[in-house]
Amino acid sequence: MAARPPLVALKDVRLQDGPRPLFDGVDMAMEPRSRAALVGRNGAGKSTLMKVVMGLIEPDSGDRSVQAGTRFAYVPQEPVITGETLADYAASGEAERWTAESWLETFGLNPAKSTQGLSGGEIRRAALAKAFAEEPDLLLLDEPTNHLDILAIELLENELIQARFALLVVSHDRAFLNRVTDTVHWLEGRRVRTLNKGFVEFDDWAAKVMEEEAESLRRLTKRIEAETYTFYRSITAQRTRNEGRARALQQMRLDRAERVKDLPRELNLGVDSGAVSGKLVADIKGVSKAFGDRTIFKNLTTRIIRGDRLAIVGPNGAGKTTLVKVLLGELAPDEGTVRMGANLEPLYLDQSREGLKSDMTLWDALTPGGGDSILVRGRSMHVAAYAKDFLFQEAQLKQPISTLSGGERNRLLLARALAQPANLLILDEPTNDLDMDTLEKLEELLESYDGTLILVSHDRDFVDRLATSTIALNGRGDVVETPGGWQDFLRQNPGFLAPPPTHAEAPSGARRVEKAEPSDRVPKKQAKLSYKDARRLEEVEKLMETLPVEIARQDALLADPDLYARDPAAFDRAMKAAEKARAELEAAELDWLELEEKKAALAG
């Protein structure tokens, strides 16, 4: 059977972007019903290449051929929703109105809903519904999982797998790409390499390609060295110049210079966990929260211990941000208690990007107090040097933030946040718009981070790689905690996020998966703590209140830069007192945790 011609094919496409080419001889084809990923670094030109495929941008040279009658649909990174209602918007292209309304309902939207005041997730789902309703031959999606919750992502995956159209998708979501793709186009070094397998095979293939490229560059360098030696030795011996050989040598040098320019720059991420926090970060007992008649969560009991990596997952609107604020003590619960640990230095990375104004320059964003330097984890750095660590060019420092791509804005948020020391990191959707190389660097950073991490994310692969515990909310007031990441949660809680069954009572209340509860510590006949244990529990609770005050008092004395010169003995006493208080606090917290575990076991 003869192969069908491609829907769209690019041949030797070149496009200039300023002084250097963005694409330099791109070859690429989209076959009917193929599902292809387009991957590459932030700034490589993936979004621009998608527009070239669609015909929205004309290349400077090269050929673009399109099969007659091919219909396109495109969902950009930041869709703009127009019209009075969602139905008006979804039917504003080539779709029949009833088809548009049907797809809006499939993606969980009311067709009669106004287009004003939509959330990020609603905007994304409306744009996807419009694209599906137009029944294209080729659908192009640019970061389609941004702002979607896990349930919406899985719905999109299922629809794409069943669809009859071809797909070209740019995404950082590995789990999404693993499931939906059968081809990978890799934009690297201004050219496209194609893997005729799904994204699940990409990492191994890309590593081999990069090894071959490195070896090729090494061989070229050796050839230049040998040719340079021979060329100049010949001049010395014969006093004549071989012009053809000189041109060949110059061309090899130019070729090497271009290849070196195209070598990917390394992102330099770092984080300072600051002062060591107490062993206990937060103790939450029987906590519930509601707004009006709507219960966000109820009867949540959990503990966060120093070094934990807690993921919070659930549908959009389920209350994940509310839960974070309760866990941090920023929002009072309606019922239950929240006890925060000692010496906490929290840092919250809010992915709404509200701290970035579009007319602000990158320089302004990194130096809110003015000047040309920034304090990075306790040492002063020039703003240009620090920006370079996050792959920003010096020329970008004076550009408005509105000119940055989504990935660049997210890198800027990381740059601002990671300059500060913190022993408690709270990251809200940190993976949005980041390329996979940056994601890997961020994962490596967080894996080695010795503070405590609270992660709110819809990126299932990211959660699986990092989380030691996962709290899930289903939007109906139920909350459950499971050791491990997303896959562990799914295995142990099947159907928790699904709509409630109509024939049976929906589960209620919270379920706490305890951490390594010893079963033989207390005789079963005991019903409560012994007198000795109860007294010790009272003592350590008082110590946990008074010792942080004493530590802060001694630290304030030690902060005096002249204390040692003025009174060495007082300096020594303060040092020893601070060390003793910290050791006593650590011991008190460990005793408190052990006694609370024993108390819970007896009560259960």
Buried (B, 14 or more C-beta within 10 A) or exposed (E): EEEEEBBBBBEEBBBEEEEEBBBBBBBBBBBBBBBBBBBBBBBBBBBBBBBBBBEEEEBEEBEBEBBEEBEBBBBBBEBEBEBEBBBBBBBBEEBEBEBBBBBBEBBBBEBEBEBEEBEBBBBBBBBBBBBBBBBBBBBBBBBBBBBBBBBBBBBBBEBBEEBEBBBBBBBBBBBBBBBBBBBBBBBBBBBBBEBEBBBEBBEEBBEEBEEEBEEEBEEBBEEBEEBEEEBEEBEEEEEEEEEEEEEEBEEBBEEBEBBEEBEEEEBEBEBBBBBBBBBBBBBBBEBBBBEEEEBBBBBBBBBBBBBBBBBBBBBBBBBBBBBBBBBBBEBEBEEBEBBBBBBBBBBBBBBEBEBBEEEBBBBBBBBEEEEEBBBBBEEEBEBBEBBBBBBBEEEBBEBEBEEBBBBBBBBBBBBBBBBBBBBBBBBBBBBBBBBBBBBBBBBEBBEEBEBBBBBBBBBBBBBBBBBBBBBBBBBBBBBBBBBBBBBBBBEBBEEBBEEEEEEEEEBEEBBBBBBEEEEEEBEEEEEEBEEEBEEBBEEBBEBBEEBBEBBEEBBEBBEBEEBBEEEEEBBEEBBEBBEBBBEBBBBBBEBBBBBBBBBBBBEE
